[in-house]
Amino acid sequence: MSRMVKLGGFLAAGRGAARGIPVRSISCGSRRRAQDSQNSSSLGKRWKDTADTVIIGGGCVGVSLAYHLAKSGLKDVVLLEKSELTAGSTWHAAGLTTYYHPGINLKKVHYDSIKLYETLEEETGQAIGFHQPGSVRIASTAARVDEMRYQMTRTHWHVTPQYFITPEKVQELFPLLNMDKVLAGLYTPGDGHIDPYSLTMALAAGARMYGAQIYNPAPVSALTPRSDGKWDVQTPHGTIQANRIVNTAGFWAREVGQMIGFDHPTIPVHHQYVVTATVPEVKALKKELAVIRDLEGSYYLRQERDGLLFGPYEKMEKMVLQDSWVRDGVPPGFGKELFESDLDRIMEHIEMAMEMVPVLKKADIINVVSGPITYTPDLLPMVGPHQGVRNYWTAIGFGYGVIHAGGIGKFLSDWIRTGEPPYDLIECDPNRYGKWTDVPFMCAKARESYGFNNVVGYPKEERFAGRPTSRRSGVYELLKDKGSMGFHAGWEQPHYFYKPGDDIGYKPSFRRTNWFGPVGRECKLVMEKVGVIDLTPFGKFTVKGKDSLKLLDRLFANTMPKVGQTNISHMLTPSGKVYAEVTITQLTPGEFLLITGSGSELHDLRWIEAEAERGYDVEISNVTDEIGVLGIAGPNSRNVLQKLTSEDLSDAAFKFLQCKSIQLAGAPMRAIRISYTGELGWELYMEQENMAAVYQAMMEAGKDQGIDDFGTYAMASLRLEKGFRGWGAEMNCDTNPLEAGLDYFIKLNKPADFIGKKVLQEIKAKGLKRKLSYLSVQTDDIDPEGNETIWHNGKVVGNTTSGAYSYSSQQSLAFGYLPLELNSVGQTVEVELLGKKYPATVIQEPLVLTESTRTRLQKKAKAKA
């Protein structure tokens, strides 16, 4: 028997007293029950030898996927659970549910989860203990108020209900609060909590009802890929041949991945929450308290029957990783066990909670739960098909599995059935990690992510633990101390550079901050003189072989460039959405170099490989780490490069989107491949070990031309001025290329039947409902970032996709989607920024012409004169 101890007693007794408190090693609510009949040693049902989809892991995420696949009509679904359903992290979870997420795409996941949970009990006949009293995020600093206003403008164009509320409304929703520090709240009606055990059992009942098979105990002992792309899944009960496998194994996911050669970057962390006995003031309430999240105190708190439950997130120096499981594996038999509690570790959060909710001081503790939850380096799960092996999918790394389970099950089910993601969720792509994601990096980032769980979420956020990784460009050592570095898929890339007198360092803000002046200086440099930028993080692939042209013609909507030429091309999904934007160069007959963004390297490579596996005779190589890239841009860039080579670089001899191999004086003798792209001037591709010499040769040659460095912030501003679209912003799996204004790159009349062609022809015939617009926004000390709400006549009419300040024209610019009737040049709308609606006008694009266009017009003007 555990004894009850008052929370306030810990404070009086001192911090060492907490370790002596005996606690029950079970969680609360309806999970206090005997193990059910599923713990039998035999399956008690007929074994299936084949399956369309085998799901490995019976937590709430895996069971949700089985439910959604079976309900959608895919009957041949098998779920294998090594011990019993909910074993692992699900059974002891606090069960919080919320519509809120600071990101854009995961709001959809949360929404789908809650809408499912609202109807699941009626559908399955299984009680799930779903409470929806709403939730309030509490702001007690000015920065938190800004953050809430920032999040409001990112939510107004979603279906999620969310409100910025006064302290009076906060107190109405949670009358037991000490209001001394409360400045405002972010209220989300419909939020609440659910019993994870009951939820999982209801999903399992639904999965079985629709035809899925759930086997347990059925641990997977081996996974063997077959030559036809299928899998042999071996268990003590026999082998199942599966068309695909999905790893949903929670904190066993790393071990499942290792069966096929992957070290998934997932690690268990210790998370504790405290449950109190009945609190008289809680019992006296006439309605359930809203869930609160005290962001400065870094804890959540909700009502649990007539008591309270609260769980903190300790700072990174105090939190505990179960790193021995990464090294040695999960102990055999661990499933529904807990760790020893350590209230000393969370004492400062207990103190803050007692200050904010004074009734806690007299509350009796009846239970402390300390269990493992799984983290990835960036706290987001890994969801989708994995690059490097056929038909292997993951849904792992869930720090918040209960609220993600319903929506992720639907997301993956739709993707498996249709062959494409139902909406953009690239931030959860399992392929965002690579070989550079080693164990030290994973541990450092997991600590940081847990400890930073409730820090203020600023735009342009940077986190520094675990950096730099093994991914370092050939000029990293030359540049690392000269400016502010950003993190891109493991690479360090300069955001902007310092000069004497600058206010340096990382100083995030929701308004213009210390980078604003230096970025303007760099934009002026590129527009008037010449600048150099490190572009090494680009993803880079080569495709060659007998069927290379045939493959790329199938994958891309543009025609393929001739030898020595470059173009911009787009891969589309079967439903005509933009899966990727890629720059393609044909180096030699049948040999192509493909360049994509750093954040979509393996995302794009997986899509290309998947199509190639359909019978194309090609060789595909990822050369991202081997090849370094330097960009040189500005009106003097051609003069600088011409000093270093005997190759004729004149406009007549080296045209826009042309590519050649050249030698540069002062650089290693191996040829450097150079491409004139216009947008960034010139791009030079070379071996990593030659980058420093090439960079130094250019900087020396450009001294009399005013050469200097520039970073990605300036590049983003210059991109927007020129009206260039960006993948992941103006175009993604939520948009088609016609509404994004990419018509020039989409060759609907080319002979090849590229993916998405037929659907796109139908979309064009039917006509568009919205289109990307180019906006001038009248702001003050703030600029659009993207994903802000656009208003017209008091109604939400669209959203921005990206934004920046134009230093050339001295105004804020943004791209945004608007309905066709509001798309005309001169149309006025409003863009919401930090709770204020700023006037905006649709303008003609581009605001600033590209260098190649300016040169062409200048020649025409001279010819007329």
N, C-alpha and C positions, 0 to 999 in steps of 0.2 A: 504494500500500500504506500502511495506517496502522500506526504503531508502537505497541507496548504500553508503558504508563506505569503505575507503581504509584500507587495512591490515596494511600498515605502520603507519596509524594513531593510531592504538591501542598501538603500541610501544611508540609513542610520548605522548599519553594521559595518559598512566599508566594502570596498570593491573585492576583497578576497573572500567575502562570505558566500558569494554566489555559487562557487564550485561545490559547496557542501550540500546543495539542495537536491534531494532525490526527486527525479521526475519520471513520469510514466513514458515508456518507449512506444506508445501508440498515439495516433493522431485523434482528432476530435470528430464530433458529429456522428453520422450514421456509419462511419467506418469502424466504429467500436463493435466489432462482431467477430464471431468465430470464422475461421477459414471455411470457404464454401466447398462444395463437392468437387470443384475443378482441381483440387489438389491431389486427386487420386493418381496412382502410378500408371494406370492404363488410360488410353484415350477414350475408350467406350464408344467408338464410332469407326466407320469404315475409312480406311486410309486412301487418299487420292494420289495417284502416281503422276498426274499431269495437272497443270494449272496455267491459266493465262498470267496471273499475277500472284506472286508469293510475297506476303508482307512479313517482315521479321521483327517482331516486338509487339507486345500487347498492352502498351500504355494507351492513354487516351488518344494520342495522335495516330498510332497504327490502327486502332479499332475504328476511329473515325474514317480513315481511308478505306478500310474494308466496307464499312457502312455505305459510303458514298459510291464506291465502285459497284457494289451489288445493287444498290437502289437505282443506279443509272442504267442497269441492264446487263452489266458485265458479271455473269453468274459464276464464272470459273475463277473465283477468288479464294485464296487460302491464306489465313493468318497463322503464323507459328509463334507461340509464346513459350519461352524456356521454362517458366515455372507456373505462375498464375497471373491472370489479367490484373493490371494496375501495379504489379511489383516493380520496384524501381523508384521513380520520382513521383508518379501519379498519385499513389495511395496516400501520401502524407502531405500533399500540396495544400496550400491555404485556400485555393479555389477561387481566386479573384477573377472577376470578369469585367471588362471595360471596353467601351467603344474607342476610347482615346488611344492614340499612338502618335508620337511626334513626327514620324515619317508619313509620307503620303500614301504609299501603296498598302502598307500593313493596316491602315484604317479599314480597308475592304475586307481583309482577313478577319479582323475583330467583328466587323458588322455581320459577316456571314455566320460567324460562330454564335453570336448572341441570337440572331434570328432563328438559327437551328435549335438552340437550347430552349427557346420560348415555345416550340411546338413538339419537342422530342417526347415529352412525357405522354402527351395525347396520342402521338403516333405509335409508340411502343408499349404503352401501358405500364412503363417503369417510372417510378418516382425518382426525380433527380435532385431534389432539394435546391431548386433555383430560386434565389432571392434577388429582387431588383429594386432596392431602395434608392438607387442612384449613387453617384460618387462625387466628391469635391476634392480638387487639388488646391491646396492652400498656398497663397502668396503672402509672404511676410517681409519681403524686401522689394525695392523698386525694380531691381533686375527681374524678379519673378513676375511682377506685374507686366513688364515689357514682354517677357516670354509668353505669358498667357495671351496677350494681345496678338503676338506673332503667330501663335498657334490658332487663334480664332480665325485669322484671315486665311489660313491654310485649311480650314475646315468648312467654311461657309459654302464652298462649292461642292462639298460632299453631302451624302444623305445623312451622315451621322449627326444626331442632335447634340449640340454643345453650346453652353452659355457662359459668358463672362459675368460674374455676379458680385454684388456688394457684400460687405461684411455682415450686414443685417440678414441677407438671404443665406449666407453661410451658417449663421447661428440658428436660423430657422431649421435648416437641414440637419444640423448637429448641435443641439442646444447645450451639450455638456462641455463645449469648448471654452477655454480662456481666450477671450477676444482681444487681449491687449496688443498682440502683434499681428493680427489678421488684417491685411490690407485689401484683399480681394480673393476671389475663388474662381476656379474653372469647373463648372457644374455639367455633368453628363448624366442626364436621366436615362434609366434603363440599365445602368451599370449595377454591379452587385457581387454576388458570390454563389458558388455552386458546389455541391458535394462531388469531388472528382471520382470517387469510387462508384457512386450511383450513376454519374454521367457515363462512365466507361461501360458499366453493365447495361445501361440503356442503349448505347451505341452498338454494343455486342449483340443485344437482343434484336435490334433493327437489322444488323448485318446478317444474322442467321435468318431472320424473317424474309429477307430479300435473296437468300440463296448462298451467302458466303459460308465457308467452313472455317471454324476456329479450332485449332488443335493445341492442347496444352495438357501436361508438360511436354513440349516438343522442342528442345534446344537444337539449334543448327550447329553441326559439327564441321561442315566443310561446304564451300561454294566452288563449283567447277564450271568455268565458261565452256560452252560447246562451240564448235566451228560454225554452226548455223545461227549463232547469236543468242541461243537459249542458254539456260542454266540448269545444272544439276544441283539441287539443294539437298544435302545429306543430313539426316537426323537419325537418332537411335531407332525410329520406327520405320525407316525406309527412305528412299530418295524420291523427290518430286522433280519432274522436269517442268521448268517454268519459262514462259516467254520473256518475263522480266521479273526482277526482284526489287523490293523496296526496303531499304534499311530504315526501320523506325525503332531502333533498339535502345534509345535513351542513352544512359551512361555506359551501356555495352556496345554502343555504335562503333567506337574505335576498334574494338576487338572484332566485330563483324567485318569492318573495312579491311582490317589486316589479313583476313582470310584471302583477299584478292589483291593485296599489295598496296592498299591505301592506309596512310596514317591520318585519319580525319582529325582536324584540330578541334577536338572537343575535350573538355575536362570538367570533372565534377567539383562543385564548390559547396561548402557547408552553409546552409541557410537555416536560421533559427526563427521561430515565432513562438509567442507566449499566449497562453489561453488562461483567462481568469475564471473564477467561480462567479456566481450571481452577484451583480452589482445592484444594490437597491435602486439607485437613480436610473439605471438602465431598465430594470424591471418595471419601473413606474411609468415609463414612456408609453404613449398610445400608438406609436408607429415606429417601425424599425429605423434605426439611425442610418444615414448615408455613410458609405465607406469614405474615409478621409485618407489623403496622402499629404502628410506634412513634409514638404519638399526640403526645407532647411533642416529638419530633424531626420530626414532620410528614413522614413518608416511609413508603413500603411497601418490602418487601424479600422476594424469593423466590428459590428455586433456579432456575437456568437451565442445564440440562445438569449439568456438574460445577463450574459457577461460580455467580455470584450476579448478580441484577438488582435494582437499587433505584432508586426514583423519588421525588423530594421535591416538596412544594408550598411554594413560596417565600412569604414574607410579602408583603402587598399592595404595599408600597413597592418591592419588588424584582422582582415578577413582570412579565411583558411581555405586553401586548395587541397583537394584530395589527390595530390600529384603522384602518390605511390601507385594509384590505379593506372595512371598513364604508363608508368615504368613496369609494374608487375601484373597489371590486369585487375579486374574486379575480383575480390575474394570469392571463391566458390560458395554457393549457398546464400550469398547476400541478395536480398530482394525486398523483404518487408522489415528490414532492420533500420535502426537509426543510429546516429553518432551520439556520443556523450555531449550533453549540453554544456555551454560555457557562458553563463550570463555576464561574467566579468567583461567579456569581449564586447557586449552590446550595452554596457552600463550607461554610457553617455547618451545613447538613444533612449534608454528607459527614462533617464532624467528629463530629457526634452519632451518625451511623451507625457510624463506626469505633469510637467509645466503646462502643456497645451491642453491636456485632458485631466484636470485635478482629481477626478474620482478614482483614477488609477492608483493614487497614493495609498488608498485603503483597500484596494482590491486584492483578493487572495489568488495566488497562482495555483492552478490545478494541473497544468500541463505545460511542458516546454518541449517543442518538437525541433530537433536538429537533424536535418536529412540532406542527402545529396541532390542538387539540381545541376543540370549540364549547361556549361557556357561554351560559346565559341569566342574567338578573340574580340569580335566586335559586338557580341551579345545577340546578334541576329541568327536565326536558324539557317540550316543548309537544306534547301528544298529544290528538288528537281533532278533531272538526269545528270549523271556524272561523266565528265570528259575522260577519255582514256580507256574506257571499256564499254562494251555494248550492253544496253538494256539493264543498266544498274542505276537505280534511283535512290535518293536519300530524302529523309524528312527527320533530321536530327539536330541536336544542339539547341533545344528549346529551353530557354530560361523561364518561359511563361507558357508552358505547354497547354494548360487548361483553356486559356482564352484563344490560343492559336489553333487548337485541335480541330474544331468544327470547320473553320474557314480554310485551313490548310488541307484538310481531307477533301473538301470540295474543289479547291484549286488544283491539287494533284490529280484527282479523279478526272476533271475536265481535260487536263493536259494529256493524260494517258489515253483518253478516248478519242480526242480530236487531233493529236499530234502537235499541238501548240499551246503555250500558256494562255489562259483566258484573259489575263491582263498582265501588265508589266510588274514584275517582282524581282528585278535583277539584283536588288540589294540582298536578297536571300539565295541567290544562285550559289550552289555548292562549289562552282568553278571559280569563284572570286579568290580562292586560296590556291596556293601552288607549293612547289618544293621549298620555297623560301619561308614557308610557315612552319618553322621548326618548333621543338618543344620549349626552348627558352622564350621564344617570341610568344607562343601560345599562353604560357603561364603568366608572363608579364602583362599581356593584354587582358587576360581574364581577370587578373587582380584589378587592373585599372577599370575595366568595364563594370565590375561589381561595385567597386568603391565609388565610381562616378555615376552610379545608377540614377541619382536624383540631382546631379549638378545641372546648372542652367544650360539649356541647349541652344547655343548661339549658331547663327549662320556661319559658314566657312569654318566650322569647328575643326580643330586639330587636337589629337591626343598623342603623347610622345613616348609612352612606355614601349619598350621592345625595339626601339628604332636606333640606328638604321638596321635593316635586315641584310641578308647576303646580297640583295639586289642593289648594286651601286653602279651608276654609270661611270664611264671612263673619265668624266670631268667632275665627279662628285667631290673629290678631295680639293679641287681647285675652287669650287663654288660654295662649299658647305658653310663657310664662315662669312660669306659676303651678303647673305640675305635670309629671308624667312623661307624655310623649306616646307613643302607639303608632301603628304604621303599618298602615293598612287600605286595600288596593287603591289606593294612591297618596295617600290622605288621611292627615293627622295628626289623631288623636283622643285626648283625654286618657284615660289609664288611671286616674290618681288625682291628687289635688291636695296641694300642700305647705302646711304651716302653720309658723310660727316654732317652732324647736326640733326639727323633724322631721329625721331622717337622710335626706337627699335624694340623688337621682341614681339611675342604673341599677345595681343591685347584685344580679345574678341568683344564685339558689341553688336547690338541690333541696329546701330546707326553707323555712319561713316566713322572710321577710326584711323589708327596711325598708318595704315597702308594706303590711304586715299591719295595723299600727296605724291609719294614715290611711284605709285602706279600711273598717275597722270604724267609724271616725268618720263616714264618708260614709253608711254603711248606717243608722246611728243618725239622721243628719240626715234621710234620706228617710222612715224609719219614723215619726219624731216631729215633723218640721217640714216643710221644703220644699227640694228641690234642683233644680238645672238641669243638663242634660247636652246636649252637642252630638251630634246623631244624623245629621248631614249625610251621612256615608258610605253610608247606605242607598242601594241601587239603586232608581231610581224611573222608572216607565214610564207613559205614557198609552196607552190603547187606546180608539178610538172608531170609529164607522161603522155602517153598516146591519147588519153581521154580528157586531158586537162581543160581544153577549150569547151568540150561538150559538158563537162561537169560545171564549170563556171557559168556557162550560158544557161544552164538549168537553175543554178542557185541565184543568179543576179538578174535584175530587171533591166539593166543597161546593156548595151552591146559591149563586147570586150575590146579593149584598146589594141591597136596594132603594135608591132615590135618597136620599142623605144618610146612608146606613148603611155600616158597615164590618164585614168579617168576616175570619177567618183561613182560608185555603184551601190545598190541596196539589195540586201536579202530580205525577202518578204515571207510572211507565214502563209499557210494555205488560205486563210481568210483575208489576205491582203494587207496585213499590218506590217510595220517596219521592224524586222527582227534585228537588222544591223546596217550600219553604213561603213563601207570599206573603200579605201583607195587602192586601185589595182593598176599595176604596171606590167606589161609584157616585156620581160628582159631579153629573152631570146625566143625563137619560135617554140611555142608550147610550154615555156617556163614563165611563171607569173609570180610577182611579189605582191602580197596582200598586206595592207596596213590598216589596223583598226585601233580604237581607243584603248587606253591602258586598262580601264575597268571592265572591258568586254573581251579580253584576250581569249581565255579558255571558253567563255560563253559562245563566242563566234566559231572558234575552232571545233567545238563539239558539234555544232550544227552542220559545218562543212564536212566533217568526218562522217556524220550520220548519213548524209546523202551519198558520199563517196562509197560507202559500204553497200550500196545498192547495185554494185557491179561495174564501177568505173576503174579503168586501168590508170591509176595515178599514184604519185608519191607526194605526200603532204608532210612538211616539216615545220615545226615551230622554232623559229630562229630569233625569238624575242630577246633572249638573254645574250646572244652572241653579237648582235648588231646594235651599235650605238647610232644615235641620230642627233645632228645639230641643225637647227634652223637659222638662217640669216635673212633678215628682212629689212626693207626700207629702200628709199630711192638711191642710196649709195651702195647697196649690197652687191650689185653687179660689178661695180668698179673694184670693190674689195676682192672679190673672187677672181676677177680678171688678172689682178696682180700676181696671183698664185698659180696660174696655169697658162699654157700655150693654146689651150682649146678656145676656139672663138665662142664667147658668151654673149655676143651681141644679140639684140632682139631678133634680127633677121636670121641668125644662125642657130639660136637656142630659143625656141618658141614656148609659149605657155603650155603646160602639161606635157613637156617633153622630158625624157630621161636619158642620160648618157653616163658612161664610165670615164672618169678623167683622173689625171695625176695632179696633185697639188704640191707646189714647191714648199719646202720646209716641213712637209708631212712625210710619213713613211711611204715607200715607193709603191705599195700596193694600190691598185685603182680604187677610187672612191666613187660610188654611184651617186649622182647628183640629179635632182629633179626640180624643175621650176614649176611651182604650184600656184603662184600668184597670191594666194591667201597668206602664206607665211613666207613668201619670197622664194627662197631656195631651201631644199631639204637635202642634207648630205648624209648618206648611209655608209657606215664603215665598221670595221671590227672594233670592239670595245677598247682594246689595248692601244688603238691609234687615235682615240678621241682627244686626249689631252694635247698631243702634238698638233692636230688639226686645229683645235680651238685656239691654241697659242699662236699658231701661224696666222690665223684670221685676225686675231686681236692686234697682232703686230702690223699686219698689212693695212688695217683699218684705222690706225691712229690718226692719220691726217683726214679721215672721213668722219670722225666723231663717233667711232664705234663704241658700244658698251653692251652690257647685259640687259635682258628683260625677262620677265617671268610669266607665269600662266595667268595671273590676274589681268595684266595688260593684254595678253592674247585674247582673253574672254571679252574685254571691252572692245577691242579692235574687231573681233568676230561679229559682234552685235552691230557695230556701226556699218559693217559691210553687208549685213543681212544674211550672213551664213547661218544655216540651221545646225543645231548640235544634236547628235544622237543621245538619247536618254533625257532630252528636254523637249525639243520641238517634235521629235519623232521617236517612237518606241512601239512596244506591242499594244499600245492603246490607240494608236493613230495609223491612218493609212497615208500613203505618200502623196495622194492628190490633195487632201485637206491640209497637208503640211507644206504644200507649194513646191513639191519636188518633181513636178511634171516633166521638166527638162531631162531628168535622169531616168525616167521610166519609159521604156520603148515598148509600148503595147503592140506595135506592128512588127517587132523583130520575129524572125521565123521560129526561134526556140521557144518552147513551152515552159517558160520559167515559172517557178512556184508562186502561186497567187495570181497569175496572169488572168485567168478566166474570171475570177471573183472581182478583180480590179476593173476589168472591162464592164462588168455588171454595175459596179459602184459608179463608174463614170457615166454610164447610160442613165442610171436613176437620178443622178445629181447629188451634190453634197448638201449637208445640213449645216455644216460649220466650216470655217477656214482659218488658217493661221493669219493673224494680223500683226502689223508692225506699229508699235505705239510709242508716242512721245508722252512722258509723264511729268507733270509739273510738281516736283517734290521740293523738299527743303534739305534736311541733313540726313536723308535716308534714300536708298535706291531699291528698286525691285530686285529680288533674287530669283524668282520663279515660284510657281505654285500659289501665288496670291489670288484672291478673289477679285473678279471684275464685275462691277455693278452698272446698271443702267435703269434710271427711273425707279430706284429703290428695289430693284430685283437683281438677283444673281444671274448673270448671263454668260459667264465663262471664267477662265483662269489664265494667268500668265504661265509661261513655260520657262523663261529665263529673263534676266534683266541685268543692267549695269549702267554705270554713268558713262556717257560719251564725252570724253575730254575734248574731242575735236569740235563738237557742236555745243558743248556746255549745257547738256540736258540729260535727263534720265531716259533710257530706252528700255523697252520690253517687247518680247514676243508674247502673244496670247491668242487663245482660241476664242472666236466669237461666232455667233450665228450669222448666216449669210446676210441677213437684213441689217446687221450692224457692222459689216465688213468694209464698207466703202471708205475711201480716203476722205478725211474731213469729219468722219463720225466721231462724236464725243462720248466717252464713257468715264467710269471712275475706277481706279485701282486702289484697293484697300491695303494700307501699310500701317502696322502697329495700331490698329483700331481707327485710323483716320482715312477717309476717302479722298484721294488726290485726283484732280482732273487729268484726263488722258485723251489723246486724239490719235485716230488712225492716220498714219502718214505713209507717203510713198517710200518704198524701199528700193535700193539701199540708201542710207544717209551719206555714206562715204563710198566712193567707187574703189574697186580693186586697182592695184598698180597696173595690171595689164590693160584694164579698161581705160584708165587715165592716159596711159601711153598711147593707146589706139586713138583716143579722141584728140590728144595733142597733135598726133601726126596728121589727122584729118584737118584740124584747124590750120596747121602749117601749109598743107597742100592747097587749101582754099585761099590762103593769103598769098 
